[in-house]
Amino acid sequence: MQARLGKEEGLGLDLRDGVECVAMGWYSGLASHGQQGAPKAWPDLHWGVSGKTGLFGQHMLFYAVERKIEPFYKGGKVQLDQTGQYLFCVCGTKVNILEVASGAILQSLEQEDQEDITAFDLSPDDEVLVTASRALLLAHWAWREGSVIRLWKAIHTAPVATMAFDPTSTLLATGGCDGAVRIWDIVRHYGTHHFRGSPGVVHLVAFHPDPACLLLFSSATDAAIRVWSLQDQSCLAVLTAHYSAVTSLTFSADGHTMVSSGRDKICIVWDLRSHQALRTIPVFESVEAAVLLPEELAPQLGVKSTGLHFLTAGNQGVLRVWEAASGQCVHTQQPLSGPGRELTHCALVRAAGLLLSVTADHNLLLYEAHSLKLQKQFAGYSEEVLDVRFLGPEDSHIVVASNSPCLKVFELQTSACQILHGHTDIVLALDVFRKGWLFASCAKDQSIRIWRMNKAGEVTCVAQGSGHTHSVGTICCSRLKETFLVTGSQDCTVKLWPIPKVLLSKSIAPDSGPVLLQAQATQRCHDKDINSVAVAPNDKLLATGSQDRTAKLWALPQCQLLGVFSGHRRGLWCVQFSPMDQVLATASADGTVKLWALQDFSCLKTFEGHDASVLKVAFVSRGTQLLSSGSDGLVKLWTIKNNECVRTLDAHQDKVWGLHCSQLDDRALTGASDSCVILWKDVTEMEQAEELAKREEQVVKQQELDNLLQEKRYLRALGLAISLDRPHTVLTVIQAIRRDPEAFEKLEATVLRLRRDQKEALLRFCVTWNTNSRHCHEAQAVLSVLLRHEAPEELLTYEGVRASLEALLPYTERHFQRLSRTLQAATFLDFLWHNMKLPTLPAAPSAL
């Protein structure tokens, strides 16, 4: 039976007892429902499945956090251990340790002062990790166990900016913002040297690779390199050839040659025996790190001789290999377009054959050292997450758009990350086609791109298009087939882009380059920015939501206006069609979510609960529930039938811009401005099973309690009742004991045999009973036993005894006052009774 859509109390819905509004198969009954609000141009709109799981069905979902993808690196030093298995990086107040194989965070080390970490270093033997915090404390860690071995003051008068171990892993050098350099003996726990003379911040320290030389190199803001002798405790030489900050020092295997790099766009080769510059090599970019390569042939890197070769990383975002003897660049990595590609760090782990580089976007890239073949990618910090989507036919991957031109694709099972380059400005929105292999993105660069993921999980750009005159803020793919997509822009227009058939062909060459997309239709839809577009499940309707506070319904593919949804007080952030019913959901900056009837454009329901703008909304549970996310950081789950918010998911700390549900609705994905991406799982069956098990356990325990009371085994009954943490059940046991002929003795024996934690719980229950005049006698009886048999010193050690006594005293005084008044009244009644007795009449004279 199809329920009639009415307008009861402004909600636009006739909710009669026992009547369900059944899903109407997406406008299967539109033509027969009366054409008062529908124009003649209404298309034939059939989709969905009629049934009892439509708008007002009974199926419910509940979500809980399954996994978080959080930032683990926010800039600063990054270091690999000698085996290449563990990655150490700074993230605010913590040093995170990642397992390279899985990408999982094994340890997150934070000092007691909870201040930002300013420097850290891992010893060459991988055993000792030392961190320095802004509170001027140094911590020596057993990093595998995550515990601090020793904590001591750095003695520097300003934070430590850099540190380095010597080759023996026994000496640690620290350079501070106070211009001082200090040497520490990690084994014997004392400071050995204190070198002064560096102007400004000492941002670089390094030991000579030969421990017998006992030399330390440092550089400060004056761009000079100082050579310190630990044996003579003096400065041996000052190497001045750089004109800007020195960023790295690297040494040859024999220890006779050093290469320094700087932001003055040069690298210098030094002879450490004469302390003279052998060669100055212009590299034409600000170099953040230089690494000496092993003296062996590497044809893939252009190394065809055994002389010194070094690799540089800088602001051009590419790794380059240089021959030291000639000063020529022998190999340049293939550049990638887009901002944020600048390299900020580079390190070589010779034993593992790995090269690590870090980009300005906080992406960590692991290469094979001999070929620069990319092995692993890690996204350390996503900044503000703007959109998220599931990928793959089984939702095996997720794609994340953050405050960056790059997209990040994560495989959920292995945490493997792939960083996609193509857009030249921030990506604003994503959407995925029905099968999950193709997805689309749009950005501030006024362009759109279509990406394809193959069965191996590798993603490539297969199409691109441009035509909007402002930022493209929203995108939506066709629902039935991979035939078109729709975009909305700040230029107030919507464009319809057909998908070329060549993209759907499996024989397309992987290196053929992106196909150029052409817009089929362009329509000016609103007077202000278009924030959201949605395609109906039958691909025949389009909904748009704008900052002009309205949503509009359009017929596809001609983009003919069918109607306007008006009622929000502020701009709209999201529009979504129900997968089952003739309903459109809108989310607005006025803090509400509204459901609209597509037949007459009336408002059916309004959901209020968010304290700020509602940014995204999605139908789940076959259209019977709504998920909404807001700028208050909350995700709310609503049941449409009764307008009830059945769960509030509070896991984000900032605006939740991204919200997407899996194809089966068993998982949800959210991304927020706190740079966290959270995967939620459906825990409905789990919660129902736990609730059922809990009820069964309660029934069993209640039956056991009744049996114990029947058998007058009061001690076990009282212990069981206390374990249930139910004051009323415990009260029932105490009352049963007091009904016994030998009540006082049995109560005393039972209470005294309880464990201490049980006595503490019983005392807390007495506080509750004592507030009621009907139960105060049981409370006073238990208190009498405890006060007469427990020493005051013992009672004072009970947990929360002081608060319990403070709560007991006023009610006890009140009970005794009431008893005193009752006793006085009873005494007065007795007095009156005796005084009202008639005198004994004299006996009548006996008749003679």
Steps between C-alpha positions, in 0.01 A plus 500: 500500500639836401469767767385842391737795534314773682600814689445438868631770733736640238702179473336405172434142610195306613633260766208280595523229763578166343555646153843510337593727216636237263777572253330586180767375264630846415203660341320192385182675610591855409275529199200355684550703814337808363690752296431811709868574579666318211564671166420327175869445440527242776700205368401140557673441831516134599772374728549327832303202626159531658493337840476552872852627546438844360490832674329370812639147520617342822857390417753688718875551477747607765862596435818491706861591421683219323818680404659845488743637244666777699793731425828353616746756361463880501844607388852477634745215510429152361730202552511134397667233708791310345279207395245721323219342701408792727440865427541771768331837453390799706134590547460787746563375851567142385751294309308239302658168404350340188545153368598551136345175378149568634498875556368444853612717791677267743592755765413861570757641742417811701707656777353568842507877446269456196684776316581503128793283392770725352760236409567126516755247379531123479842352568684316218450168682121563512495453877487851643242768421536845655241777472514866599194706587424869517512469880883456471487135605675206333349152516680171442249242372476125483300559184394142436328489841389863486650586841737774617832377638631838611387861498740791553531873447661613176677792681454702181332835569282459190340197330719237336480543121701198384683193629715220364669181627861406438577174313547307828150593628652618830532877447216738419548855373224759545481839334277761656325820408733667752800446270656234723610148408511235773630143501342233722626156599184290469649195670644675807234768516697824515596795280851486356541822294348843462596698188418869463562740216223432251281806436127439505325165473714189451280305260743232382746270681680191368783275624791393280437140380834385647454482879877519551508855358272635777379783277165676505361728227235762563333782309301799620322796346826658380524231226845391623598143582699462822728205567534418871764274651366298791856412600625858515159643593548778247391616155749371242365683197217711365399410145350803326384464143119493522297818479181362651401241760679167476236225487697174505843343541590162356833313516682258273570146614872572563419812698726724289227681308186684606219645288294788637176634354324828556213723405743713298450250214848354519664184633862505612747211508748536791837340569485424873879457527574853383161650589485652151222507242586275206208592275191719506214349300204719400181295518254779411254431783482544877627165624352359821707183507795340321588132527825333388428187299701177542809496280370235264353495153131581465415544130133576574614807694758604245787383724742346247825554691617427853564859599301699753137556409240668714124546485318825575144579604362853489226740408463372141347182641724254314795285603816566298833317490824695460855395421730672750807502278340676203213676674259366238146375560495142374141408584175689565185343631188546288323810639136504605278804459322688773591695814611338823759283321799678656726255685584586859702197607697212354688211662676186377498169691781307335447173687137481390560645153228761552479873439248709692376840383240733650289755313367835618153338504628265775502200269773243567638314199717187519715416196725214409845662531655349184222593259284764676202274440216598730436230761266657758305819555373637830270798548623653825256786532187569297427845643128572445316199355238629256348180361527121524369207296510120503658341193489155346208262445540375858595839653856379545659844457424858597595824327558819700495860376671739737619859493740404220507443122590137567258215561588218738375145443527257793456125490308420817647155555870587474495881556697539174475855369513634146533874440336625180626810319316682228304795633688826543287639782308370800263209428155591636273200436491136394248248378515139389311309233280205587750220432771665706785490245451851361481815711502872427653806666458875463723780623566868535697487175160504321553149366365151553679167470390139473720234659503123454617240750611163365473167677849545648383819672702734276323823406559706185333806351305400188310820417498870575284794410468873556240760418388662823614856562532462878585228751311174449365424847278196451478198272263206463517187284215327325337224706367235261788479257835669446359739242542857629590722791376839618701784651401816685717807533537839663412644160139400586479253213460125470666302222412154371801300381439179297753221558680394180447135417874454464531535879275201552703282264729250667744518211598863561877544512623592850750759368276661242444807719179657630204535264364852459144545630249735337193642676172402334280752681550809713225658710506800732310366799537739794589857587780397737761225533379146435616287793348164414357302209335158515381265226188290566528119504338478154735763345199711391497763773757746630486690828711805574562680828635852523606779732181681391313282760311298240519159340372439149385195308594458133415250228795338325654516251341830387547660847138623500382650829224299672469678833661685790535391864485807725501504879856506630614817672860475377697353215487131413810281525368165380211342309433125475228284343353213697590165341145371561247783529381813324698711742789748491714577807668837540760611755536867580713752686194571717579179690211293365440212262174503305316234303301617199227334294595502133137498393394835642837635632363521854705446813423162656726504803761716671780355710650733759790409724824636360633813669652634180490454124409156366755429228408155370203264508458142376223241499582166661316182593306489172378855543359462852776692677714807441864570578591866532829671575552855613751772571455419871711187439207266562352227286136427580289197412130574458199273474269657243179342629500684835745787438720355774878535520585147611876549525754782501848399386755730661845413369606806300629828641405730213271541198402168341509579127510146365235230548447186294339161558598166355282322247356271767467779760702284740779758516521877489790733433551852634773759451537827686704816540690333785683305222352172624322243285283260700357171383178403679352152506146382556476354850126436502525122517784520750307731730187289472700186583663672797164625625349153464793340681474759775129433544556125510771547760270719709223239485739222605640704788155606614389137505813403694432783745142384556625145565758621751240703689265202502779285644590778749859510379521869571876551463513377139174679420633830630830459315318422175270798540795732563679366190193592291541860625126532559419678830136391492596132466743534792222665700276202427764266645541715815122505547488121464768466769313735734184292467684199641425414865869540579532812289754691706748215533472395135534856370805553717661172391425563131627859482821430691595216266487721190818610326616857545395610149155349565473691828592821318225435243252419779584830671430686174165322468415599859531864400231445235269303732537753780339773291166313513310463825368157390852356459692692762464216754701262280764768446523569876522129575798457265664816634454371854687180415785685330540763772497247783745253349732707279765722658470870412848493345394213275177672397685817405708304247187395309473655154264800502416461869516873572251584227277215619503625860423854388198367310388273785507753784221743401252224408586301813435806716171553320397135558583521870304826534204331333531201735524735800183679397326165447615382846375821663165465327475135608586593860238774497239259363586253776466776759163602360384141495579449863333829602187424299435169676174505706535434874404155615129493597418384857365152516121480532369383844407141496134421553408330824 
